[in-house]
Amino acid sequence: MHQRHLPIRPGTGTMPAGKQSFTSGAGPKEGAMTFDLKITGGTIIDGSGKPGFAGDVGVKDGRIVALGKAEGDAGTTIDATGRVVAPGFVDVHTHYDAQVLWDRMLSISPWHGVTTTVIGNCGFGVAPTRAAHRKLILQTLEKVEGMSLDALQAGLGDDWPFETFPQYLDALESRGSAINIAALFGHTPLRLYVMGEEATERAATPDEVNRMKALVREAMEAGAIGFGTSASITHNGFGGKPVPSRQATVEEMDALVSAMGELKRGLMQITIGKSFSTKEMAQVSRKHGVPVTWTALLSYMYGPGGHRRQLDLAAEQRQSGAIVIPQVSCRPLNFEFTFADPFIFEVMKMMNELSAEEARSPGARARAYRDKAWRQRFTAELTPVMRNWWDRTIIAWAPSARELEEMPLAHAARQRGMDPVDLALDLSLDNQLGARFRMAVLNFDEDEVADLITDPHTVIALSDAGAHASQLCDACYSTYLLGHWVRERKTLTLEQAVHHLTQRPAEMFGITDRGLLADKRPADIVVFDPATVGPSKLRRVYDLPAGADRLIADAHGIDAVVVNGRVIRRGGRDAIAADAALPGRVLRHGRAA
């Protein structure tokens, strides 16, 4: 087994009471070091889960060289009195694969203290991609990840600087980024690369599986930290067809994971589906000695109390020798959607069929939505999780009825004497299917969420940063965890929460040189105010290529963000120019070269 992936139980220490500070001598002592950066007077929470302590941090040549006492001068000094000094946060579930090619700052993750990000989740990515398949890949991202096709095309252009996955990592390295990037190798571009458009239609032949396995091995040797895939019924791509990974057999999945087993490193990340359940995950984990992490275990996903069965199962699987790690979220899963692209309803067979029909015959959606019988069937066939969805839904944007905006859908329906489904579909039709609705889809039961984020077998993830940009924004999950679950709910101590944001995800994903403040470690550091840290309300901006929109949240209480010894954020603003040489590194094999 890959012991480095084993999770560590969070510590139980608490931040020492009272004002914490550290004072070095009146001046540098004989032989004292000159630092590039010194952070003084803060409470150091090192990421391990151990109790915080008062002290200084000294940084030189991008690494921590003093922890506790840092006697000497510094080129830059940050006064952290009354603040927490922690490792930079490690976000293991993002979709910045395309965005990083036009936005080297990887906004908005660094605003919220993230200094390392993992891309390639759910098997989605942009490499390997042949020139002939570029549009198909972008159309898949448009559909499955809620990305704007215009923004993707404008951002990436026509001349991609890579075709293969090793070339993609080289391109990321040569372009640079504000924060560190570790990459999973994605199953969807892999299948399309080997099988062409038939990847969405059928199982692979033995020869195709062998070719894919060779490319997995090539990607791992080039620096991938693992392999990402999806079996989720909600994941449909271009033309409403299933994403390529959904056509993979269990045998194909097993063969591709075996490439990592032979190399004795890497992990599998999968969005769960009936064709590859936790049973199959445990089998491949035991067989090949590879950890498997799955997306996502959320409150109410399996009905009220159903999360408990999954947590018990994860514990049983660990005892059986398998490492199967559910990814959980600390935020309600709020989706902003339109009925032009009702992603959240595509767990329903009839909505899947309607997506495919719309691709063949534009206007099919509008025709269905007008039909009374279709509306009745839609309500009758709602899955248990989606029943009474209107009670958790807000009318976010409806130009034809501005007076209803930000009003609960159920309340507006009662006010008008209508069925809420009829009102939602009428508003959609009145606004060319552009009316927006915001719904808490899952993870809205806080008692259940508390169980999920404190369980020893889970990892807090699912920011989805870079994806679903116009529908949701959970890239702020780190500041939300610190503000809501530590300060307000007191479900976690500061030490436990920092551990969940740093060392725990880093170790689970085989990222071996991040997530901990320690001597000689790379200096990825966040300085924050525990009394004010948290995200702002969401706001919509139009700053993507081609003027496409996205939802963002600003960060409160983040004083400074440091990546490899360089301050990239200070006082809520970028401290480094986007066109400058940037300090982020590509973490090949889970560490900087």
C-alpha positions in Angstrom: 0.0 0.0 0.0 1.1 3.6 -0.6 1.5 4.6 3.0 2.0 8.3 2.2 -1.7 8.4 1.2 -3.0 7.2 4.6 -5.0 10.0 6.3 -4.0 11.4 9.6 -6.6 11.9 12.3 -6.9 15.6 13.1 -5.4 16.9 16.3 -7.6 17.9 19.2 -5.6 20.9 20.4 -7.1 24.3 20.6 -5.6 27.7 19.9 -4.0 29.0 23.1 -6.2 31.6 24.9 -5.3 35.2 25.0 -3.2 37.4 22.8 -0.2 35.4 21.3 3.0 37.1 20.3 6.7 36.4 20.0 9.4 39.0 20.5 12.9 38.4 19.2 15.9 40.3 20.5 16.3 44.1 20.2 18.4 43.6 17.1 20.1 40.8 15.1 22.5 38.8 17.2 25.9 37.9 16.0 25.6 35.3 13.2 21.8 36.0 12.8 20.4 35.2 9.5 19.1 37.7 6.9 15.7 36.5 5.7 13.9 37.2 2.4 10.6 37.2 4.4 9.8 37.2 8.1 6.3 36.8 9.6 6.3 37.9 13.2 4.2 37.6 16.3 1.5 35.2 15.0 0.1 32.0 16.3 1.7 29.2 14.2 -0.7 26.4 13.3 1.6 24.1 11.3 -1.0 21.8 9.6 -0.3 18.7 11.6 -3.3 19.1 13.9 -1.0 19.9 16.9 -1.8 22.8 19.1 -0.8 26.2 17.8 2.1 28.2 19.4 3.3 31.7 19.3 6.3 32.5 17.2 7.9 33.8 14.0 8.5 32.2 10.6 11.6 33.0 8.6 11.9 32.3 4.9 14.9 32.3 2.6 15.2 31.1 -1.0 11.6 30.0 -1.1 11.9 27.7 2.0 11.2 27.9 5.7 14.4 28.2 7.5 13.2 29.4 11.0 10.1 28.4 12.9 9.4 29.8 16.3 12.4 32.1 16.6 13.6 34.0 13.6 16.3 36.3 14.7 17.7 38.6 12.0 16.7 41.2 9.4 14.4 40.5 6.5 13.7 42.1 3.1 10.0 42.0 3.9 8.4 41.6 7.3 4.7 40.9 8.0 3.3 41.6 11.5 1.0 38.7 12.3 0.0 39.8 15.8 -3.4 38.5 16.6 -3.3 36.4 13.4 -2.9 32.7 12.5 0.0 31.7 10.4 -0.7 28.4 8.6 0.4 26.4 5.6 -1.1 27.4 2.3 -4.4 25.5 1.7 -4.4 22.5 -0.7 -7.5 22.2 -2.9 -7.7 18.7 -4.3 -10.8 19.1 -6.5 -10.7 21.8 -9.1 -11.2 22.1 -12.9 -8.7 24.8 -13.8 -7.3 22.7 -16.6 -8.3 25.2 -19.3 -8.5 28.4 -17.3 -4.8 28.2 -16.3 -3.9 28.7 -19.9 -5.4 32.2 -20.0 -5.5 33.0 -16.2 -2.1 32.3 -14.7 -3.3 33.8 -11.4 -5.9 31.0 -11.1 -8.5 33.4 -9.6 -10.3 33.1 -7.3 -8.6 30.3 -5.3 -5.6 32.3 -4.0 -8.0 34.9 -2.6 -9.1 32.3 -0.1 -5.7 31.0 0.8 -5.3 28.2 -1.6 -1.6 27.8 -2.7 -1.8 24.3 -4.3 -4.6 23.0 -6.6 -5.3 19.6 -8.2 -6.7 19.6 -11.7 -8.0 16.8 -13.9 -10.8 15.8 -11.6 -13.7 13.7 -12.8 -11.5 12.7 -15.8 -12.0 16.0 -17.5 -9.1 17.9 -19.1 -7.7 19.3 -22.3 -4.8 16.8 -22.9 -4.1 14.6 -24.7 -6.1 16.2 -27.5 -5.5 16.0 -31.3 -6.1 19.2 -33.2 -9.1 17.6 -34.9 -10.8 17.0 -31.5 -10.2 20.4 -29.9 -13.7 21.6 -30.4 -15.2 18.4 -29.2 -13.2 18.6 -26.0 -14.3 22.2 -25.4 -18.0 21.3 -26.2 -17.7 18.5 -23.6 -16.4 21.0 -21.0 -19.1 23.4 -22.0 -21.8 20.8 -21.3 -20.4 18.8 -18.4 -18.6 21.5 -16.5 -20.9 24.4 -17.2 -18.2 26.4 -19.0 -18.8 29.0 -21.7 -17.8 27.7 -25.1 -17.1 31.3 -26.3 -14.9 31.8 -23.2 -13.0 28.5 -23.8 -12.4 29.2 -27.5 -11.4 32.8 -26.9 -9.1 31.8 -23.9 -7.4 28.9 -25.6 -7.3 30.2 -29.2 -6.6 28.0 -32.2 -2.9 27.2 -31.6 -2.7 25.0 -28.5 0.9 24.6 -27.3 0.5 20.9 -26.7 -1.1 17.7 -27.9 0.1 15.0 -25.4 -0.2 15.1 -21.6 3.6 15.4 -21.1 3.5 18.4 -23.5 0.6 19.9 -21.5 2.6 19.7 -18.2 5.6 21.3 -20.0 3.3 24.1 -21.3 2.0 24.8 -17.8 5.6 24.8 -16.5 6.9 27.2 -19.2 3.9 29.6 -18.8 4.0 29.7 -15.0 1.2 30.2 -12.4 0.6 32.1 -9.2 0.0 28.9 -7.2 1.2 25.3 -7.5 -0.5 22.8 -9.7 -0.7 19.0 -9.5 -2.5 17.1 -12.2 -4.6 14.0 -12.6 -4.6 12.3 -16.0 -8.1 12.6 -17.4 -10.0 9.6 -18.8 -12.3 11.6 -21.1 -9.6 13.2 -23.3 -7.6 9.9 -23.1 -10.5 7.9 -24.6 -11.2 10.5 -27.2 -7.5 10.5 -28.2 -7.3 6.7 -28.6 -10.9 6.0 -29.9 -12.0 9.2 -31.7 -15.7 10.0 -31.5 -16.6 6.4 -31.0 -15.3 6.9 -27.4 -18.8 8.2 -26.5 -20.5 5.2 -28.1 -18.9 1.9 -27.1 -16.6 -0.2 -25.0 -12.9 -0.2 -25.9 -11.3 -3.1 -27.7 -8.4 -5.0 -25.9 -5.9 -3.2 -28.2 -7.4 0.2 -27.4 -7.3 -0.6 -23.7 -3.6 -1.5 -24.0 -2.9 1.8 -25.8 -4.7 3.7 -23.1 -2.8 1.9 -20.4 0.5 2.9 -22.1 -0.6 6.5 -22.1 -1.5 6.4 -18.4 1.9 5.1 -17.7 3.4 7.8 -19.9 1.4 10.5 -18.0 2.5 9.1 -14.6 6.1 9.1 -15.7 5.8 12.7 -16.9 4.5 13.7 -13.5 0.7 13.1 -13.1 -0.3 12.3 -9.5 -3.0 9.9 -10.6 -5.9 9.1 -12.9 -9.3 10.8 -12.9 -12.5 9.4 -14.3 -16.3 9.5 -14.1 -19.2 7.1 -14.1 -21.8 9.6 -13.2 -25.1 9.6 -15.1 -25.2 13.4 -14.9 -22.0 13.7 -16.9 -23.0 14.2 -20.6 -20.8 15.9 -23.2 -21.1 17.1 -26.7 -24.4 16.4 -28.5 -25.9 15.3 -25.2 -23.9 12.0 -25.4 -22.4 10.4 -22.3 -18.8 11.6 -21.6 -16.4 8.9 -22.9 -15.4 7.6 -19.5 -19.0 6.5 -18.9 -18.6 3.9 -21.7 -15.7 2.2 -20.0 -16.2 -1.3 -18.6 -15.0 -2.3 -15.1 -12.2 -4.3 -16.9 -11.0 -1.1 -18.7 -11.0 0.8 -15.4 -9.0 -2.0 -13.7 -6.4 -2.1 -16.5 -5.8 1.6 -16.4 -5.5 1.6 -12.6 -3.1 -1.3 -12.9 -0.6 1.0 -14.6 -0.3 2.9 -11.4 -0.1 -0.2 -9.4 2.9 -1.4 -11.5 4.6 2.0 -10.8 3.7 1.8 -7.1 2.4 5.4 -7.0 -0.6 7.5 -7.8 -4.3 7.4 -6.9 -7.6 7.1 -8.7 -10.3 9.8 -8.5 -13.8 9.0 -9.7 -17.2 10.6 -9.8 -19.3 7.7 -8.6 -21.9 6.0 -10.7 -23.8 2.6 -10.8 -21.3 1.1 -13.3 -18.4 1.7 -10.8 -19.6 1.7 -7.2 -17.6 1.7 -4.0 -17.5 -2.1 -4.3 -15.5 -1.9 -7.5 -13.4 0.9 -6.0 -12.4 -1.3 -3.0 -11.6 -4.2 -5.4 -9.2 -2.2 -7.5 -7.6 -0.6 -4.5 -6.9 -3.9 -2.8 -5.8 -5.5 -6.1 -3.4 -2.8 -7.2 -2.4 -1.1 -3.9 -3.8 2.2 -5.2 -6.0 4.6 -3.1 -9.3 5.6 -4.6 -11.1 8.8 -3.8 -14.7 9.4 -5.0 -16.8 12.4 -5.6 -18.9 13.2 -3.7 -20.6 12.0 -0.4 -23.1 14.8 0.4 -25.9 15.1 2.9 -29.2 13.8 1.6 -27.5 12.2 -1.4 -28.7 8.8 -0.1 -31.8 10.2 1.6 -32.0 11.4 5.2 -29.4 9.6 7.3 -28.0 7.8 4.3 -24.6 9.4 4.7 -24.1 7.3 7.8 -24.2 4.0 5.9 -21.5 5.3 3.5 -19.3 6.4 6.3 -19.6 3.0 8.0 -18.8 1.4 4.6 -15.6 3.5 4.2 -14.5 2.3 7.7 -15.2 -1.3 6.8 -13.3 -1.0 3.5 -10.3 0.4 5.3 -10.3 -2.5 7.7 -10.4 -4.9 4.6 -7.2 -3.4 3.3 -8.8 -1.0 0.7 -8.3 2.7 0.8 -11.5 4.3 -0.5 -11.8 7.9 0.5 -15.1 9.8 0.1 -14.8 13.5 -0.8 -17.1 15.7 1.2 -18.1 19.3 1.1 -18.4 21.8 4.0 -20.8 24.1 2.0 -24.4 23.6 0.8 -24.4 22.6 -2.8 -26.1 25.6 -4.2 -26.5 25.6 -8.0 -27.7 28.4 -10.1 -29.3 27.0 -13.2 -31.5 27.7 -16.2 -33.9 25.3 -17.9 -31.9 25.8 -21.1 -29.2 23.7 -19.4 -30.8 22.0 -16.4 -27.7 20.1 -15.3 -29.0 19.4 -11.8 -32.0 17.5 -13.2 -30.0 15.3 -15.5 -30.0 12.5 -13.0 -33.5 11.9 -14.5 -33.8 9.7 -17.5 -36.4 11.9 -19.1 -34.1 15.0 -18.8 -31.2 13.0 -20.3 -33.4 12.1 -23.2 -34.5 15.7 -23.6 -30.9 16.9 -23.8 -30.2 14.4 -26.6 -33.4 15.4 -28.4 -32.5 19.1 -28.1 -29.1 18.4 -29.7 -30.8 16.7 -32.6 -33.7 19.2 -32.9 -33.2 22.6 -31.5 -36.3 23.9 -29.8 -37.2 20.5 -28.3 -36.8 21.8 -24.8 -39.2 24.7 -25.2 -41.8 22.5 -26.9 -41.6 20.0 -24.0 -41.8 22.7 -21.3 -45.0 24.1 -22.9 -46.6 20.6 -22.8 -48.9 20.0 -19.8 -48.4 16.3 -19.9 -44.6 16.7 -20.0 -44.8 18.9 -16.9 -46.9 16.3 -15.0 -44.5 13.6 -15.9 -41.5 15.7 -14.8 -43.0 16.2 -11.4 -44.0 12.5 -11.1 -40.6 11.2 -12.0 -38.5 13.4 -9.7 -35.9 11.4 -7.8 -36.1 11.3 -4.0 -33.3 13.9 -3.6 -35.1 16.3 -6.0 -38.6 16.0 -4.6 -40.0 19.3 -3.4 -37.0 21.0 -5.0 -39.1 24.2 -5.3 -39.0 24.6 -1.5 -35.2 25.1 -1.7 -35.2 27.3 -4.8 -34.8 31.1 -5.2 -35.8 32.9 -8.4 -32.4 34.6 -9.1 -33.0 36.4 -12.4 -36.2 36.9 -14.4 -36.3 40.1 -16.6 -40.0 39.4 -17.3 -40.9 39.5 -13.6 -38.3 41.6 -11.8 -40.6 41.8 -8.7 -40.0 38.0 -8.2 -36.2 38.1 -8.2 -34.6 36.8 -5.0 -38.0 35.5 -3.9 -38.4 31.8 -2.9 -40.1 30.0 -5.8 -42.7 28.4 -3.5 -43.6 31.7 -2.0 -43.9 33.4 -5.4 -46.1 30.5 -6.6 -48.4 30.8 -3.6 -48.6 34.6 -4.2 -49.7 34.0 -7.8 -51.9 31.0 -7.0 -49.8 28.7 -9.2 -48.0 25.4 -9.0 -44.3 26.1 -8.5 -43.2 23.9 -11.4 -45.6 25.7 -13.7 -44.3 29.1 -12.5 -40.6 28.1 -13.0 -41.3 26.8 -16.5 -43.5 29.8 -17.4 -40.8 32.2 -16.3 -38.2 30.2 -18.3 -40.3 30.3 -21.5 -41.1 34.0 -21.0 -37.3 34.7 -20.9 -36.2 32.5 -23.8 -35.1 29.8 -21.2 -32.7 32.3 -19.7 -34.4 32.8 -16.3 -32.1 31.7 -13.5 -32.9 29.7 -10.4 -30.7 29.1 -7.4 -31.3 25.8 -5.5 -29.7 24.1 -2.5 -29.4 20.7 -4.2 -27.6 18.7 -1.5 -25.6 19.2 1.7 -28.2 21.5 3.3 -28.6 19.5 6.6 -25.9 20.9 8.8 -26.0 18.1 11.4 -25.3 15.6 8.6 -22.6 17.8 7.1 -20.9 18.0 10.6 -20.8 14.2 10.5 -19.2 14.2 7.1 -16.5 16.8 7.7 -15.4 15.3 11.0 -15.2 11.6 9.9 -11.7 10.2 9.9 -12.1 8.5 6.5 -13.2 11.5 4.4 -11.4 14.4 2.8 -12.9 17.9 2.5 -12.9 18.9 -1.2 -15.4 19.5 -4.0 -14.6 23.2 -4.6 -15.1 22.6 -8.3 -13.1 25.8 -8.8 -12.9 26.7 -12.5 -16.1 24.8 -13.4 -19.8 25.7 -13.3 -18.6 29.3 -13.2 -22.0 30.9 -13.9 -23.8 28.4 -11.7 -22.0 28.2 -8.4 -18.9 29.3 -6.6 -17.4 27.0 -3.9 -13.8 28.0 -4.5 -14.3 29.9 -1.2 -14.8 26.6 0.8 -11.6 27.2 2.8 -12.6 30.5 4.3 -16.2 29.2 4.8 -14.8 26.2 6.8 -12.8 28.6 9.0 -15.6 31.1 9.4 -18.7 28.9 9.7 -17.5 25.6 11.1 -14.8 26.9 13.4 -15.8 30.3 14.6 -19.6 30.1 14.3 -20.5 26.5 14.8 -17.4 25.4 16.8 -17.6 22.0 15.1 -13.9 22.0 14.5 -11.0 23.7 16.3 -8.7 25.9 14.3 -6.0 23.2 14.4 -8.4 20.6 13.1 -9.7 22.8 10.3 -6.2 23.9 9.2 -5.2 20.2 9.2 -8.3 19.4 7.0 -7.2 22.2 4.6 -3.5 21.3 4.4 -1.7 18.2 5.5 -4.7 15.8 5.3 -5.6 16.4 1.6 -1.9 16.7 0.6 -1.0 13.3 2.1 -4.1 11.6 0.7 -3.2 12.8 -2.8 0.5 12.0 -2.6 1.6 15.6 -2.5 4.6 15.2 -0.4 6.2 18.6 0.0 3.1 20.8 0.8 0.6 21.1 3.6 3.0 21.5 6.5 5.0 24.3 8.1 8.4 22.7 8.8 12.1 23.4 8.5 13.3 23.3 4.9 9.8 22.9 3.5 8.6 25.1 0.6 7.2 28.4 2.1 3.6 28.2 1.1 1.9 30.2 3.9 -1.4 31.9 4.7 -1.8 34.6 7.4 -5.5 35.0 8.4 -7.6 36.7 11.1 -9.6 34.0 12.9 -12.1 36.6 14.1 -13.1 37.7 10.6 -12.1 35.1 8.1 -14.9 34.0 5.8 -16.3 34.5 2.2 -18.5 37.3 1.0 -21.8 36.8 -0.6 -21.6 35.7 -4.2 -21.6 38.3 -6.9 -21.7 38.0 -10.7 -18.9 39.4 -12.8 -18.2 39.3 -16.6 -14.4 38.9 -16.6 -13.9 35.7 -18.5 -12.7 35.7 -22.1 -15.4 36.8 -24.6 -17.1 38.7 -21.7 -18.5 35.5 -20.2 -19.9 35.6 -16.7 -19.1 33.8 -13.5 -20.0 33.9 -9.8 -17.3 34.9 -7.4 -16.9 35.4 -3.7 -14.4 37.8 -2.1 -12.4 36.7 0.9 -12.5 38.4 4.3 -9.8 38.1 6.9 -7.0 36.8 4.6 -4.0 39.1 5.4 -1.4 37.5 3.2 -0.8 34.5 0.9 2.8 33.3 0.2 3.8 30.8 -2.5 7.3 29.4 -2.5 8.5 32.3 -0.5 6.9 35.1 -2.5 4.0 37.2 -1.3 1.2 36.9 -4.0 -1.7 38.4 -2.0 -1.6 41.1 0.7 -4.5 42.9 2.3 -7.1 41.4 -0.1 -5.2 42.4 -3.3 -2.8 40.8 -5.7 0.8 41.6 -4.6 2.3 40.4 -7.9 1.5 41.3 -11.5 -0.2 38.7 -13.6 2.3 39.2 -16.4 5.3 38.9 -14.1 7.4 35.8 -13.4 5.1 33.8 -11.1 6.1 31.5 -8.2 3.8 28.6 -8.6 5.3 25.2 -9.5 4.0 22.2 -11.4 4.2 19.4 -8.7 5.3 16.5 -10.8 4.9 13.2 -9.0 3.5 15.3 -6.1 6.4 17.6 -5.5 8.4 20.5 -7.0 11.5 19.3 -9.0 
